[in-house]
Amino acid sequence: MEKIGVNLSWLLVQFLGCVLFLGILAGLVFLILRAAIAPKQQEEA
């Protein structure tokens, strides 16, 4: 039973780490896209 608990907690840590990494990556991509699109919108207006 203890091994199963350790495996589940390890999987949970990996899952949370993956989600955190993807969240940061998505945030960076969003900021880059917004920074790239904003000047174009200002030029059009």
Contacts in CASP RR format, 6 or more apart in sequence:
PFRMAT RR
TARGET T0000
AUTHOR 0000-0000-0000
METHOD contacts of the structure
MODEL  1
MEKIGVNLSWLLVQFLGCVLFLGILAGLVFLILRAAIAPKQQEEA
END
